[in-house]
Amino acid sequence: MALVVQKFGGSSVADADGVKRVAKRIAATKRAGHEVVVVVSAMGDTTDELIDLAEQVSPLPPARELDMLLTSGERISMAVLAMAISNLGLEARSFTGSQAGVITDSAHGRARIIDVTPGRIRSALDEGAIAIVAGFQGVSQDTKDITTLGRGGSDTTAVALAAALKADVCEIYTDVDGVFTADPRIVPAARKINRISSEEMLEMAANGAKILMLRCVEYARNYDLPIHVRSSFSPHEGTWVTDSPVPAAFASNPTGEEPVEQPIISGVAHDRSEAKITVVGVPDSPGTAAAIFKAVAEAEINIDMIVQNVSVGASGRTDVSFTLPKAEGTTAINALEKVKPAIGFERTEYDDQIGKVSLIGVGMRSHPGVSATFFDALAQKHINLEMISTSEIRISVVTRGDQLDDAVRAVHTAFGLDGEAEAVVYGGTGR
């Protein structure tokens, strides 16, 4: 008997029929002899609708009250799912994040999990029940207020609970059959990856692949927890995200044999959610770049790519460009304007019409020519590059936003990642 944590996203439980379908899958896992904990997101687009409602009432809703509102979506899901499972003749008990022991810091809207104390969940399992937990939420250790974990928080909830319970596997159910070599909505010929390392999945998540959230993958890697990404709409095996052998109870290959050599490239990720800020006319002297990024850091903004030009002639001035989430663009510009007199730069420029495409694969470490193929594929499609960033297993470039889809398809084809059959997207948005 294994302990399985299953997470179902909003597209999987979008309506009553979806809830019933998910309940049957959970019941089948329980009847196969496993202990089952389920983490569920809000139904369909409930979270977005609640945000819209809040903004209609108040242009700047208090963060504490917004969290109280948003967590209601998951509480609805957990209750109706427990009812559906009960209707199938099995006992299910629903728990909010705080009841499940998810303890966070006090940062409303983007809380981080500090600890998980799943005593009530363990008791429910010991009594033969299926535990249904509301994802995306917890309780502040300091204030005891309800908090939310930010977008993708249900994935993180599931992995954190699985680690605390020492589960054998965490299954993340979505509306596609697993992790693909690219977003099948852009590249219909994308292929499903059967197994991917946590290092590669971290890079894909960090560079726009929405199938798994970055914090979720980090948590799983830290606790050596295998994740199985699969579709709630089909019975097919999905993608295993793990650095260890797949648990024997779940392996499709009982011998446990792994391929002798992994492919050079795992996939192509893209990101439309970033913007670019250029700080023009920066004095080219020690300490100015530090002052710029200190101002941005103090505004609690995460930066992705950075480029500094060579100073022009005798002017002794240069330009510094960096990318950041679009949602934080205004905050960053305001932070920079405050330090403009002290730093002495000329002006800032903001550009939110960009896109980022990234090529990811551990094989880059040992195979020459990857960069040449990557840049040649983009050149043949007349795609201009504005910024370039690399790691040991990744190449990322910033292009114009309206060229992003063409860039993804060109790179995917150039590295032989296209499959013969068209990838199936069952519904929703891939979350």
Secondary structure, 3 states (H helix, E strand, C coil): CCEEEEEECCCCCCCHHHHHHHHHHHHHHHHCCCEEEEEECCCCCHHHHHHHHHHHHCCCCCHHHHHHHHHHHHHHHHHHHHHHHHHCCCCEEEECCCCCCEEECCCCCCCCEEEECCHHHHHHHHCCCEEEEECCEEEECCCCCEEECCCCHHHHHHHHHHHHHCCCEEEEEECECCCECCCCCCCCCCCECCEECHHHHHHHHHCCCCCCCHHHHHHHHHCCCCEEEEECCCCCCCEEECCCCCCCCCCCCCCCCCCCCCCCCCEEEEECCEEEEEEEEEECCCCHHHHHHHHHHHCCCCCCCEEECCCCHHHCEEEEEEEEEHHHHHHHHHHHHHHHHHHCCCEEEEECCEEEEEEECHHHHCCCCHHHHHHHHHHHCCCCCCEEEEECCEEEEEEEHHHHHHHHHHHHHHCCCCCCCCCCECCCCCC
